[in-house]
Amino acid sequence: MPYIDTLLKLDEIAVGESRCVKLGDAQVGLFHREEGLFAIDNLCPHRGAPLHDGFVSDGQVTCPWHQWQFQLDDGICRNIPKVRVATYAVEVRDGSIWIDLEQEGAKQS
C-alpha cells in the first residue's frame, strides 16, 4: 500500500502534540516530537485505550488508562517487551503528512 495523505498539514500539529488519524479502518496515533513525527497503532493492546491521549516523555507514550508504556520508534512495550503496537513510516510532502500503513518502522521527518 502506498503512503496515504492524512489531510493534516505539518503546521497544524505543533511539536509536543499528538492526534488520532483515521485512515480507512485504522486508527493511527500521530506524535510530533522534536526528533520528528512518529506514527503508531493508536489502540493499546491491553484494553483499547487511545494512545494519542497518553503522556509522552523520553520517546515513549504512556497509556492513559493503565500506564502501559510504548516506545514511539519501534512500538515495544516497556512493561511487557513481548507486547508491541505497530509503527508506521511517516513522510512530509509539501507540508502535508503522509503515512504508510504497510511499512513498519517510524520514519522521522
Secondary structure, 3 states (H helix, E strand, C coil): CCCEEEEEEHHHCCCCCEEEEEECCEEEEEEEECCEEEEEECECCCCCCEHHHCEEECCEEECCCCCCEEECCCCEECCCCCCECCEEEEEEECCEEEEEEEEECCCCC
